Amino acid sequence: MIENNVEQFTSLIPQKADLEAVFSAAEPFQRLMSYYRCAIMEVETKFRVLDVQLALEGENNPIETIKTRLKKPESILAKLQRRNLPLSLESIEQNLFDIAGVRVICSFPEDIYKLADSFIRQDDVTLIERKDYIQTPKPNGYRSLHLIVETPIFLQQEKRMMKVEVQLRTIAMDFWASLEHKLRYKKELDSHVDYEHISQKLRACADMSALLDNQMEAIRNQITGL
């Protein structure tokens, strides 16, 4: 078991910058992050295997690309503090489900649901939470299917259950979300930007992106006879 001693280090240092440094440098914390990296590799491999299997069955590969990310120590610390949670490894594992992230980019909306259903049917994947922002977009127009899952990683002398956040979206959804994130960051730095006007434009772009997805999927279905 990982020693739960990050809190005893961080409690001694009042400065946030120093707190982040100690938090990220602590050996037990680094070990926990390595477990999350292993979980990312496990989930990524599962999706790559599904992609190959569907191709062998005569379908086009539904996955365009897979992106992964491990949450940075400063982001972990900020989230714990924002939620008034203990600064401990136990707190991280029990309360933060997006430390390990896998994003699967698909060609069409139908591919998202087909992959997600096949993925969560696997007997070593436990679905903890599902949020469908495709059927019910966020107010800003964001669309994606989010899954929080738990899956085992097999270490030298033990098996550990690790949580991973999986996001499935189309190319168009990913393009919009990436640009929206950059533009939102820029406008937060500039107090002169008309936030409401920009938000309306971004929402309109999200709707156009969704329309493009639906039209391209309809064309694909006409061509393939689905």
Residue pairs with C-beta under 8 A, 6 or more apart in sequence:
2 28
2 31
2 32
2 89
3 28
3 89
4 28
4 88
4 89
4 90
5 26
5 28
6 23
6 26
6 28
6 29
6 87
6 88
6 89
7 86
7 87
7 88
9 22
9 23
9 26
10 19
10 22
10 23
10 87
11 87
13 19
13 22
16 77
19 77
19 87
20 73
20 74
20 77
23 29
23 73
23 76
23 77
23 87
24 30
24 73
24 74
28 89
29 73
29 89
32 89
32 92
32 93
33 70
33 99
35 153
35 155
35 160
35 162
36 70
36 99
36 100
36 162
36 164
37 70
37 100
38 153
38 155
38 162
39 100
39 151
39 153
39 162
39 163
39 164
40 68
40 70
40 100
40 101
40 102
40 164
42 151
42 152
42 153
42 162
42 164
43 100
43 102
43 149
43 151
43 164
43 166
44 66
44 68
44 102
46 119
46 122
46 125
46 151
47 63
47 66
47 102
47 104
47 115
47 119
48 63
48 66
50 63
50 115
50 118
50 119
51 61
51 62
51 63
52 61
54 61
54 62
54 114
55 61
60 107
62 106
62 107
62 108
62 111
62 114
62 115
63 104
63 105
63 106
63 111
63 115
64 105
64 106
64 107
64 171
65 105
66 102
66 103
66 104
66 105
67 102
67 103
67 105
68 100
68 101
68 102
68 103
69 101
69 103
70 99
70 100
70 101
71 96
71 98
71 99
71 100
71 101
76 92
76 96
76 99
77 87
79 85
79 96
80 86
80 87
80 91
80 92
80 95
80 96
81 87
83 95
85 91
85 95
92 99
93 163
97 128
97 129
97 148
97 163
97 165
98 148
98 165
99 163
100 162
100 163
100 164
100 165
101 164
101 165
101 166
101 167
102 164
102 165
102 166
102 167
103 166
103 167
103 168
103 169
103 174
104 112
104 115
104 166
104 167
104 168
104 169
105 169
105 170
105 171
105 174
106 112
106 115
106 168
106 169
106 170
106 171
107 170
107 171
107 220
108 170
108 213
108 216
108 217
108 220
109 134
109 170
109 213
109 214
109 217
110 217
111 170
112 134
112 145
112 168
112 169
112 170
113 145
115 168
116 145
116 147
116 166
116 168
119 125
119 147
119 149
119 166
120 127
120 147
120 149
124 151
124 152
125 149
125 150
125 151
126 149
126 150
126 151
127 147
127 148
127 149
128 148
128 149
128 150
128 163
129 146
129 147
129 148
130 145
130 146
130 147
130 148
131 145
131 146
132 145
132 146
133 142
133 143
133 144
133 145
133 146
134 143
134 144
134 145
134 169
134 173
137 143
137 206
137 210
139 203
140 180
140 199
140 202
140 203
140 206
141 176
141 180
141 202
141 203
141 204
141 205
141 206
141 207
142 176
142 177
142 180
142 206
143 169
143 173
143 176
143 177
143 206
143 209
143 210
144 167
144 168
144 169
144 173
144 177
145 167
145 168
145 169
146 165
146 166
146 167
147 165
147 166
147 167
147 168
148 163
148 164
148 165
148 166
149 163
149 164
149 166
150 161
150 162
150 163
150 164
151 161
151 162
151 164
152 159
152 160
152 161
152 162
153 159
153 160
153 162
169 177
170 213
172 209
172 210
172 212
172 213
173 209
173 210
173 213
175 209
176 205
176 206
176 209
180 202
180 206
183 198
183 202
186 193
187 193
187 195
187 198
220 226
